[in-house]
Amino acid sequence: MSVVEKSLSQAAIELENQYGAHNYHPLPVVLTKGEGVFVWDVEGKRYYDFLSAYSAVNQGHCHPKIVNALIEQSKKLTLTSRAFHNDMLGKYEKFVAEFFHFDKVLPMNTGAEAVETAVKICRRWAYKVKGVSENEAQIVVCNNNFHGRTTTIISFSNDPVARENFGPYTHGFIKVEYDHLEALENAFKSNPNVAGFLVEPIQGEAGVYVPSNDYLIRAKQLCEKYNVLFIADEVQTGIARTGRLLATCGNCTCKNKNCSGTPDVKPDILILGKAISGGAYPVSAVLANDAIMNVITPGSHGSTFGGNPVAAAVAMAALEVINEERLAENAYVLGKLFRSELNKYIANSSIVKLVRGKGLLNAIVINDSEDNDTAWNICLRLRDNGLLAKPTHGNIIRFAPPLVMTETQLMECVAIITNTLAEFEIH
């Protein structure tokens, strides 16, 4: 690579560093094009994308059906605000409500906005329906959660990097251990003002931590026992990522049936984002049945861009792609293959402890301290070898490629990953 070619990436990185807030620490690669499972940098090098914009591009980069929906609607009408009706919002609301089997949807833009919306709905339900005294409602959350970075959300995070110097924090949250049913029930028993349980079906940012098989089912049963709303944050795990339409779909594998069937664990409030738009446009949504959603009245919540015509068109196209291309089934099959192949390598590895995940949301745990940079250096080497991934929590590398990946492509990526890991083995 010539000095001139190197300067293309370096110039782009320096421009970001000079004029942008330093709230991210990206892998040093500058991308300019994406198609399907691939992305290209400004020098023209092609990579497998194994992050999928944190699972926002499950349908692959620049899917033609989704992009076309974006373009065509943008030519007609982009935004009216909710001061007026538009001819796309009702169509979208009907489509997404029926797709996920809920009575109503409240459309928003980002995952954090959707979580904030769910918190507000839950609290208002507590006061209007459950009979909790005003300002006394509590919501149970899990340690090591990641639901976003707004002031309210970081108030119930235990990540010091997310919290430091951002107080004072919002009250009204009780933290318990993830995948710990006794702790959950104790929280419900000890406080009659608990209104909701907000949980990730798989803790993604925590390192793709998969709970016990019966955790979600039994947690939902406890919620029903104590009249507490079960709130599923499926911003990252939803939309076919884990091998089913939703991670809360229990034992559904989508192999022989439509994945949008009623899940074994149906949340009282469902939070969606990221891949509901295929990564083409910011779209998020909160779904619930009438008994819960009807607590929201005019003026109590809103968003200028939420439910705009472009978002509606893009989201419908993105969800159609999931079903038409059977991406949940593909994620299920390829995920099993990926973990099987990685386990073969790990059996004789000193650098990797384990692989875990569901569908095509997986992670490997590097045999090193969180404080060391081994995982980061492995990701730099993966980049050099044509595959992009990123560490989380220091010594964990998450692997989440677009769900349009083929078996041939997956096996090529397994070879890249294992060959790269071999360079770091301790002999």
TALINQUI-V536319 format. One record per backbone hydrogen bond with DSSP energy under -1.0 kcal/mol. CO is the residue of the C=O (numbers start at 0). NH is the residue of the N-H. Records with the same first field share a line. If there is no record, write none. Layout:
CO->NH + NH
This chain:
1->5
2->6
4->7
5->9
6->10
7->11
8->12
9->13
10->14
11->15
12->16
13->17
14->18
15->19
20->22
26->28
29->41
32->39
34->37
35->60
36->48
37->34
38->46
39->31 + 32
40->43
44->40
46->38
47->387
49->399
50->54
51->55 + 56
56->59
57->402
60->35
62->66
63->67
64->68
65->69
66->70
67->71
68->72
69->73
70->74
72->75 + 76
87->91
88->92
89->93
90->94
91->95
92->96
93->97
94->98
95->99
96->101
103->287
105->285
107->283
109->113
110->114
111->115
112->116
113->117
114->118
115->119
116->120
117->121
118->122
119->123
120->124
121->125
122->126
123->127
124->128 + 129
125->130 + 131
132->135
137->194 + 195
138->173
139->197
140->175
141->144
149->153
152->155
153->156
158->162
159->163
162->165
171->138
173->140
175->142
179->183
180->184
181->185
182->186
183->187
184->188
185->189
190->193
192->137
194->228
195->139
196->230
198->232
201->203
202->208
203->206 + 207
208->202
211->214
213->217
214->218
215->219
216->220
217->221
218->222
219->223
220->224
221->225
222->227
228->196
229->267 + 268
230->198
231->233 + 270
233->237
239->242
240->359
244->238 + 239
245->248
247->264
248->251
257->260
268->231
269->286
270->233
271->284
272->275
273->276
276->279
283->107
284->271
285->105
286->269
287->103
288->291 + 292
289->293
291->294
292->295
296->299
304->307
307->311
308->312
309->313
310->314
311->315
312->316
313->317
314->318
315->319
316->320
317->321
318->322
319->323
320->324
321->326
322->325
325->329
326->330
327->331
328->332
329->333
330->334
331->335
332->336
333->337
334->338
335->339
336->340
337->341
338->342
339->343
340->344
341->345
342->346
344->347
345->348
350->366
353->364
355->362
357->360
360->357
361->398
362->355
363->396
364->352
365->367
368->371
372->376
373->377
374->378
375->379
376->380
377->381
378->382
379->383
380->384
381->386
382->385
385->47
387->49
389->397
391->395
392->394
394->365
395->391
396->363
398->361
401->404
405->409
406->410
407->411
408->412
409->413
410->414
411->415
412->416
413->417
414->418
415->419
416->420
417->421
420->423
